[in-house]
């Protein structure tokens, strides 16, 4: 399945970008949390696909603030440098060790709670 091939995907991708734009500096959320917020709980992977191509969106999307459910920087391979995602998070005061956010629970931003 090509995530860029469908109009419905394009609409979903835009919704992903809109939520990601709301993640505050110094906080992180997860692919699954965004999917649940959008009413598509089983679509965490599709959220990842959307963020992989967010450079085509009309404005900059802080995709570095989206990690997996364990706080790991699984999307780091989609950034221009091998440490870019970590560097962006650290510039916002989030410590990263061994490819994961330190004290993930303290930095977690849940759109299902924050955007009610």
C-alpha positions in Angstrom: 0.0 0.0 0.0 1.4 3.4 -1.0 0.3 5.9 1.7 0.6 8.8 -0.8 -1.8 7.2 -3.4 -5.2 7.8 -1.9 -7.2 11.0 -1.3 -8.4 9.6 2.0 -4.8 9.1 3.1 -4.0 12.6 2.1 -6.8 13.8 4.4 -5.7 11.6 7.2 -2.1 12.7 6.7 -3.2 16.4 7.0 -5.0 15.6 10.3 -1.9 14.0 11.6 0.1 17.1 10.7 -2.5 19.3 12.4 -2.3 17.3 15.7 1.5 17.2 15.5 1.7 20.9 15.1 0.0 21.2 18.5 2.5 19.2 20.4 4.2 21.7 22.7 8.0 22.3 22.6 9.6 20.1 25.2 6.9 17.5 25.1 6.5 14.3 23.0 3.6 12.2 21.9 3.3 8.8 20.2 2.1 7.5 16.9 -0.6 5.6 18.7 -1.8 8.5 20.8 -2.3 10.6 17.6 -4.1 7.6 15.9 -6.4 7.2 18.9 -7.2 11.0 18.9 -8.1 10.8 15.2 -10.5 7.9 15.9 -8.3 5.4 14.1 -6.7 3.5 17.0 -5.3 0.8 14.8 -3.5 3.2 12.5 -0.3 4.1 14.4 1.7 2.8 11.5 -0.1 5.1 9.2 0.6 8.1 11.4 4.3 7.1 11.0 3.9 7.0 7.2 2.4 10.5 7.3 5.2 11.8 9.3 7.8 10.2 7.0 6.5 12.5 4.2 5.6 15.6 6.3 8.2 17.6 4.4 5.6 18.0 1.7 3.2 19.7 4.0 2.6 23.5 3.6 4.5 24.3 6.8 7.1 22.7 9.0 5.8 19.9 11.2 7.7 19.0 14.4 7.8 15.3 13.6 10.7 14.9 16.0 8.2 15.2 18.9 6.5 11.9 17.9 8.1 8.7 19.3 6.9 5.1 19.8 4.9 4.0 22.8 8.1 3.2 24.7 9.6 6.6 24.0 12.1 5.3 21.5 13.1 7.4 18.5 12.0 4.9 15.9 11.5 7.7 13.3 15.1 8.9 13.5 16.0 7.2 10.2 13.7 9.6 8.3 15.6 12.7 9.4 18.5 14.1 7.4 21.2 13.1 9.9 21.5 10.1 12.1 21.3 12.2 15.2 19.0 15.0 14.0 15.9 13.8 15.8 17.8 13.5 19.1 19.4 16.9 18.7 16.1 18.6 18.0 14.6 17.0 21.2 17.6 17.9 23.3 17.4 21.5 22.0 14.0 21.5 23.6 15.2 20.2 26.9 14.4 16.5 26.4 17.2 14.1 27.4 17.7 11.1 25.1 19.8 8.1 26.0 20.2 4.9 23.9 17.7 6.1 21.4 14.9 6.7 23.9 13.4 9.7 25.8 14.6 9.7 29.4 11.6 10.0 31.8 9.2 9.5 28.9 6.1 9.6 31.1 7.0 13.1 32.3 7.4 14.4 28.8 4.4 12.6 27.3 1.7 14.8 25.8 -1.6 13.0 25.1 -3.9 14.8 22.6 -6.8 12.8 24.0 -6.4 14.6 27.3 -4.9 17.9 26.2 -7.2 18.6 23.3 -10.5 17.9 25.0 
